Amino acid sequence: MSNGADPFDLASLITAHDEGNFADAVVPPIFQTSLFTFSDYDEMITVYRGEKVRPTYTRGLNPTVRAFEEMLAKLEAAEDALGFASGMAAISSAVLSFVEPGDRIVAVKHVYPDAFRLFGTILKRMKIEVTYVDGRDEEAVASALPGAKLLYLESPTSWVMEAHDVGALAALAKRHGVISMIDNSWASPVFQRPLTLGVDLVIHSASKYLGGHSDVVAGVVAGPKEMIARIKAEAYPYLGGKLSPFDAWLLIRGLRTLPLRMKAHEASALEIARRLQKLEVVEAVCHPGLANRLPDGLNGTSGLFSFIFRDGVDIRAFADHLKLFKLGVSWGGHESLIVPGEVVLQQKAQPNSAQTFGINARSVRLHVGLEGTEALWRDIEGALAASQS
Ligand SMILES: *Cc1c(COP(=O)(O)O)cnc(C)c1O
């Protein structure tokens, strides 16, 4: 790793908040308060004049939330970070901070479906147009960029796991004076640090790997001080999608083990993907780790991938016979999950049901959790035996 702290250096995580601020507590306390009062008139007016920064109200600044933001900024090699109530609050607040009516966004196809729907509803009503391009086709990206305001990336994507050369795409955006941002939820900062590859802003659904325990919905944006300050000045306070102190505390707890968990997800998922690839009944496996090499800047792979069954496997029976893999969508936790593509394709989805996000009706998406490779493989073998005609 060329830039920033080594994410496998746990010490850099554990010391990432200033314990001196919290009576030397190794775990920052939860400041479960909406309000912070002033000691006197003078202090109040100093804060109102902007001559002193201190918490006033939790929609603006809260010490527990700030501790999480500082840890995350360090992990992403960013100057600053801003926590949000959800990944979608982070995405909408970041995007809306940098576009205005008449602007155009270039986005990679197969972005997270609710980001696609945000673009197709609220942004469309604001007369902001979105051009979709294949992120693997750098010529297509280059020809879409002139005149655009924003390049919106997600790599790897979260169903077909297309992995893009993020550094090359960021360089194209720079050349055309276009702001770039990326949804880095799949890789986490452990395996990909987009700011070190030249991307302007990095976004996470912290509900996934950052939290890691399926007990929090949250988001975060990290990047240069001035860009974070711009989001903080308008979208954060006025749209109001703030991160709660308790959720920030859960995220800090999750971050302590992020590098260890990511290594475990990687090892199990890669092994299961390789075994699936050898099966007669499997037509293809979509996992970036099965390619000859990963794109530059992607230093590992996570637990989420998909594969396509040939005819002859009853996908309903397969899903219902799995015991460790539960039917569920929000990945990144300790538990293993399965989502059948044929179910997602039947979602009563707005605003453009023709968009399939690359999902094949014979595909299933797995999230490989932390239960252990052999136990998970036995679960798959058992379900396969019960679902073949
Ligand atoms: C879940 C997810 C989001 C949205 O995050 P929420 O926390 O659910 O709002 C965004 N991007 C990706 C890739 C996701 O998986």
The ligand as a MOL file (V3000), in Angstrom:
LIG
                    3D

  0  0  0     0  0            999 V3000
M  V30 BEGIN CTAB
M  V30 COUNTS 15 15 0 0 0
M  V30 BEGIN ATOM
M  V30 1 C -26.8100 -0.7610 0.9490 0
M  V30 2 C -26.0700 0.0140 -0.0600 0
M  V30 3 C -26.2640 1.3890 -0.2110 0
M  V30 4 C -27.3010 2.1490 0.5830 0
M  V30 5 O -26.9840 2.1820 1.9170 0
M  V30 6 P -28.0940 2.3060 3.0770 0
M  V30 7 O -27.2590 2.3520 4.3120 0
M  V30 8 O -28.9840 1.0950 2.9820 0
M  V30 9 O -28.8550 3.5580 2.8280 0
M  V30 10 C -25.4780 2.0640 -1.1180 0
M  V30 11 N -24.5830 1.4090 -1.8890 0
M  V30 12 C -24.3900 0.0970 -1.7930 0
M  V30 13 C -23.3880 -0.5590 -2.6650 0
M  V30 14 C -25.1270 -0.6450 -0.8850 0
M  V30 15 O -24.9530 -1.9700 -0.8120 0
M  V30 END ATOM
M  V30 BEGIN BOND
M  V30 1 1 1 2
M  V30 2 1 2 3
M  V30 3 2 2 14
M  V30 4 1 3 4
M  V30 5 2 3 10
M  V30 6 1 4 5
M  V30 7 1 5 6
M  V30 8 2 6 7
M  V30 9 1 6 8
M  V30 10 1 6 9
M  V30 11 1 10 11
M  V30 12 2 11 12
M  V30 13 1 12 13
M  V30 14 1 12 14
M  V30 15 1 14 15
M  V30 END BOND
M  V30 END CTAB
M  END
